Amino acid sequence: MENLPLFLAYFGMAVMLAMSCIGSTLGVTVGGNATIGGLKKNPDMFGSAMLLCVLPSTQGLYGFAGFFLMLNKLKEMADVLTLNQSLGMCAAGLGLGIVGWYSAMRQANLVANGINEISNGQDVFGKTMILAVFPELYAILAFACAFLALPA
């Protein structure tokens, strides 16, 4: 039982990193698939599609940054970590992991629709980029919450 706080903290960190990176991987793949399909119709759209396609990758970066911050905090206080502090770290990790995964997937769907319309000749790059920021906002909020939930 004495290692339970460390286990909980590391578990939350692992879920945070894994889920946000899996969401980014799947999200970029969705955008990439839409790009490949769109290039068949409009080979000149690659630059715009690539910029849109990369947007869901940021959630993985938030998960990595959160993991790094929690790891540094855990190294500082591994000997004095309480159960409540570790539960907070675990919850923060779970929150960022779930929000990172889900926002990457929803952002990928939005981006894929924009890429599809660009391939059909519609001038929607800027509008798609603006709309793709909205799911991103929630990943940023989850990262901020994870940072603020770190023990003092």
C-alpha positions as CSV (number, residue, x, y, z in Angstrom):
1,M,0.0,0.0,0.0
2,E,2.9,2.4,0.5
3,N,3.5,2.5,-3.3
4,L,-0.1,3.2,-4.1
5,P,0.3,6.9,-4.5
6,L,3.2,6.5,-6.9
7,F,1.3,3.9,-8.8
8,L,-1.8,6.2,-9.2
9,A,0.3,9.1,-10.3
10,Y,2.2,7.0,-12.9
11,F,-1.0,5.4,-14.1
12,G,-2.6,8.9,-14.7
13,M,0.6,10.0,-16.5
14,A,0.6,6.9,-18.7
15,V,-3.0,7.3,-19.7
16,M,-2.5,11.0,-20.3
17,L,0.4,10.4,-22.7
18,A,-1.0,7.3,-24.4
19,M,-4.6,8.5,-25.1
20,S,-3.5,12.0,-26.3
21,C,-0.9,10.5,-28.6
22,I,-3.3,7.8,-29.9
23,G,-5.9,10.5,-30.6
24,S,-3.3,12.5,-32.5
25,T,-2.2,9.5,-34.4
26,L,-5.7,8.6,-35.4
27,G,-6.6,12.2,-36.1
28,V,-3.6,12.8,-38.4
29,T,-4.4,9.6,-40.2
30,V,-8.0,10.7,-40.8
31,G,-6.8,14.0,-42.3
32,G,-4.1,12.1,-44.3
33,N,-6.7,9.8,-45.8
34,A,-8.9,12.7,-46.8
35,T,-5.8,14.3,-48.4
36,I,-5.0,11.2,-50.4
37,G,-8.5,11.0,-51.6
38,G,-8.6,14.7,-52.4
39,L,-5.4,14.7,-54.4
40,K,-7.0,12.4,-56.9
41,K,-9.4,15.2,-57.8
42,N,-7.2,18.2,-57.2
43,P,-3.4,17.6,-57.1
44,D,-2.7,21.2,-56.4
45,M,-4.2,21.2,-52.9
46,F,-1.4,19.3,-51.1
47,G,0.0,22.4,-49.3
48,S,-3.4,23.4,-47.9
49,A,-4.4,19.9,-47.0
50,M,-1.1,19.2,-45.3
51,L,-1.5,22.2,-43.0
52,L,-5.0,21.1,-42.1
53,C,-4.0,17.5,-41.7
54,V,-1.3,18.3,-39.0
55,L,-3.7,20.1,-36.7
56,P,-4.8,17.0,-34.7
57,S,-1.2,16.3,-33.8
58,T,-1.0,19.0,-31.2
59,Q,-3.1,17.0,-28.7
60,G,-0.2,14.5,-28.5
61,L,2.1,17.4,-27.8
62,Y,-0.1,18.6,-24.9
63,G,-0.1,15.0,-23.5
64,F,3.7,14.9,-23.8
65,A,4.1,18.3,-22.1
66,G,1.7,17.3,-19.3
67,F,3.6,14.1,-18.8
68,F,6.9,15.9,-18.6
69,L,5.6,18.4,-16.1
70,M,4.1,15.7,-13.9
71,L,7.2,13.6,-14.1
72,N,9.3,16.5,-12.9
73,K,6.9,17.2,-10.1
74,L,6.8,13.5,-9.1
75,K,10.6,13.4,-9.0
76,E,10.6,16.3,-6.6
77,M,8.1,14.8,-4.2
78,A,8.2,11.0,-4.7
79,D,9.1,10.5,-1.0
80,V,6.3,12.7,0.4
81,L,3.5,12.2,-2.1
82,T,0.2,11.7,-0.4
83,L,-2.7,9.6,-1.6
84,N,-4.8,12.7,-2.2
85,Q,-2.1,14.3,-4.3
86,S,-1.6,11.2,-6.3
87,L,-5.4,10.9,-6.9
88,G,-5.3,14.5,-8.2
89,M,-2.5,13.7,-10.5
90,C,-4.2,10.6,-11.7
91,A,-7.5,12.5,-12.3
92,A,-5.6,15.3,-14.2
93,G,-3.9,12.7,-16.3
94,L,-7.1,10.9,-17.1
95,G,-8.8,14.2,-17.9
96,L,-6.1,15.4,-20.3
97,G,-5.9,11.9,-21.9
98,I,-9.6,11.6,-22.6
99,V,-10.0,15.2,-23.7
100,G,-6.9,15.0,-25.9
101,W,-8.1,11.8,-27.6
102,Y,-11.6,13.0,-28.1
103,S,-10.7,16.5,-29.3
104,A,-8.2,15.1,-31.8
105,M,-10.8,12.8,-33.2
106,R,-13.4,15.6,-33.6
107,Q,-10.9,18.0,-35.0
108,A,-9.8,15.4,-37.5
109,N,-13.4,14.9,-38.7
110,L,-13.8,18.6,-39.1
111,V,-10.5,18.9,-41.0
112,A,-11.3,15.9,-43.2
113,N,-14.5,17.6,-44.3
114,G,-12.6,20.8,-45.1
115,I,-10.0,18.9,-47.1
116,N,-12.8,17.1,-49.0
117,E,-14.4,20.4,-49.9
118,I,-11.0,21.9,-51.0
119,S,-10.6,19.0,-53.3
120,N,-14.0,19.8,-54.8
121,G,-12.8,23.3,-55.6
122,Q,-14.3,25.2,-52.7
123,D,-12.2,28.0,-51.1
124,V,-12.7,26.9,-47.5
125,F,-9.1,26.6,-46.2
126,G,-9.3,29.7,-43.9
127,K,-12.7,28.8,-42.7
128,T,-11.7,25.3,-41.9
129,M,-8.6,26.4,-40.1
130,I,-10.7,28.8,-37.9
131,L,-13.3,26.1,-37.2
132,A,-10.6,23.6,-36.4
133,V,-9.4,25.8,-33.5
134,F,-12.5,25.2,-31.5
135,P,-11.9,21.5,-30.6
136,E,-8.3,22.6,-30.0
137,L,-9.4,25.0,-27.3
138,Y,-10.7,22.2,-25.1
139,A,-7.4,20.3,-25.3
140,I,-5.7,23.5,-24.2
141,L,-8.1,23.9,-21.3
142,A,-7.5,20.3,-20.3
143,F,-3.8,20.9,-20.4
144,A,-4.2,24.0,-18.3
145,C,-6.3,22.1,-15.8
146,A,-3.7,19.3,-15.6
147,F,-1.0,21.9,-14.9
148,L,-3.0,23.6,-12.2
149,A,-3.8,20.3,-10.6
150,L,-0.2,19.5,-9.9
151,P,0.6,19.4,-6.2
152,A,2.3,22.5,-4.7
